[in-house]
Amino acid sequence: TGINQEPTKYMPLARIWSKTPSLKCAESSDMFKVPVGLITVDEVVFAGGTYGSTRVDEHWLFSKNTYWTMSPSQYSEKLSAHVFVVNRTGKIVDPLAANVYGVRPVINLKADTHFKLGGEGTKAKPYEVLMNR
């Protein structure tokens, strides 16, 4: 029929299954020059999230809301595209990319940035990154 039966599996899926998350970007990539983006599934794992975990409300990214990561899971012409999300119970899952969920933005700071956090994390007093120079 010409339809690829085997899905293409992406590296975030392999890292999550093998429990080897990484914060390192591909060295040949120039995609990550913008310091603001979506959270990756690897960052969620480093924060305590696990793929299909049963004790999921313990990691600090648990919010009772389902939100996308920027990490693809797999694609096939038959199964469509799947991208990792953190669901409303805190589990890492990889549903169809056609679903509608929220997003969790991140800000990337250079490794040599010195900072402290201000604010309380509330709407009235949100967290602030206070730069020390």
C-alpha positions as CSV (number, residue, x, y, z in Angstrom):
1,T,0.0,0.0,0.0
2,G,3.0,2.3,0.2
3,I,2.3,3.2,3.9
4,N,5.3,2.9,6.2
5,Q,4.2,0.4,8.9
6,E,7.2,1.0,11.2
7,P,7.1,4.3,13.0
8,T,10.2,6.6,13.1
9,K,11.2,6.9,16.7
10,Y,13.0,10.0,17.8
11,M,15.9,10.3,20.3
12,P,13.8,11.7,23.2
13,L,11.8,8.5,23.2
14,A,15.0,6.4,23.4
15,R,16.4,8.5,26.2
16,I,13.1,8.3,28.2
17,W,12.9,4.5,27.8
18,S,16.5,4.0,28.7
19,K,16.3,6.5,31.6
20,T,19.2,8.6,30.2
21,P,17.8,12.1,29.8
22,S,20.1,14.8,28.5
23,L,20.3,18.6,28.5
24,K,22.9,18.6,25.7
25,C,21.8,19.9,22.3
26,A,23.1,18.4,19.0
27,E,26.4,20.2,18.4
28,S,25.6,20.8,14.7
29,S,22.3,22.4,15.5
30,D,21.8,26.1,15.4
31,M,18.1,25.9,16.2
32,F,18.5,26.8,19.9
33,K,19.9,30.3,19.6
34,V,16.7,31.8,21.1
35,P,16.7,31.7,24.9
36,V,13.0,31.2,25.3
37,G,11.2,28.0,24.2
38,L,9.1,25.1,25.4
39,I,10.2,22.7,28.0
40,T,11.7,19.4,26.8
41,V,10.8,15.9,28.1
42,D,14.3,15.5,29.3
43,E,13.9,18.6,31.5
44,V,10.7,17.1,32.9
45,V,12.6,13.9,33.7
46,F,15.4,15.8,35.5
47,A,12.6,17.6,37.5
48,G,11.3,14.1,38.7
49,G,8.8,13.2,36.0
50,T,8.8,9.7,34.6
51,Y,7.2,8.0,31.6
52,G,4.0,6.4,32.7
53,S,4.8,6.7,36.4
54,T,2.2,5.9,39.1
55,R,3.6,8.3,41.7
56,V,3.5,11.4,39.5
57,D,2.3,14.3,41.6
58,E,5.6,14.5,43.5
59,H,7.7,16.3,40.8
60,W,7.8,20.1,41.0
61,L,6.4,20.5,37.4
62,F,3.1,18.8,38.4
63,S,0.4,21.4,37.8
64,K,-2.9,19.4,37.3
65,N,-2.9,20.8,33.7
66,T,-1.8,18.9,30.6
67,Y,1.0,20.7,28.6
68,W,3.2,20.0,25.6
69,T,6.9,19.6,25.6
70,M,8.9,20.4,22.5
71,S,10.1,16.7,22.3
72,P,8.8,14.5,19.5
73,S,8.2,10.8,20.3
74,Q,7.5,9.0,17.0
75,Y,5.9,9.4,13.6
76,S,4.4,7.1,11.0
77,E,2.1,7.6,8.1
78,K,-0.3,5.1,9.8
79,L,0.0,6.3,13.4
80,S,0.5,10.0,12.7
81,A,2.8,12.3,14.9
82,H,3.2,11.9,18.6
83,V,4.8,14.5,20.9
84,F,5.5,14.2,24.7
85,V,3.2,15.9,27.1
86,V,2.9,16.0,30.9
87,N,-0.8,15.1,31.5
88,R,-3.1,16.4,34.2
89,T,-2.1,13.6,36.6
90,G,1.6,14.4,36.1
91,K,2.5,11.4,33.8
92,I,4.7,11.8,30.8
93,V,2.8,10.4,27.8
94,D,3.0,10.8,24.1
95,P,-0.4,11.4,22.5
96,L,-1.2,12.4,18.9
97,A,0.1,15.9,18.1
98,A,-3.4,16.9,16.9
99,N,-4.6,17.3,20.5
100,V,-5.0,20.7,22.1
101,Y,-3.1,21.3,25.3
102,G,-1.3,24.1,27.1
103,V,2.4,24.9,26.9
104,R,5.2,25.4,29.5
105,P,7.7,28.0,28.4
106,V,11.3,28.0,29.7
107,I,14.0,30.6,29.7
108,N,17.5,29.4,29.1
109,L,20.3,31.2,31.0
110,K,24.0,31.0,30.1
111,A,26.0,28.6,32.3
112,D,28.0,31.5,33.8
113,T,25.0,33.6,34.7
114,H,24.8,34.5,38.4
115,F,21.3,35.0,39.7
116,K,18.8,34.8,42.5
117,L,15.1,34.4,42.4
118,G,12.7,37.0,43.7
119,G,8.9,37.0,44.0
120,E,6.6,34.4,45.5
121,G,5.4,32.6,42.4
122,T,1.9,34.1,42.7
123,K,0.0,36.2,40.2
124,A,0.5,39.3,42.3
125,K,4.2,38.6,43.0
126,P,5.5,36.4,40.2
127,Y,9.0,34.9,40.3
128,E,11.7,37.1,39.0
129,V,15.3,36.4,37.9
130,L,17.4,39.0,39.6
131,M,20.8,39.3,37.8
132,N,24.0,39.7,39.8
133,R,26.8,41.3,37.9
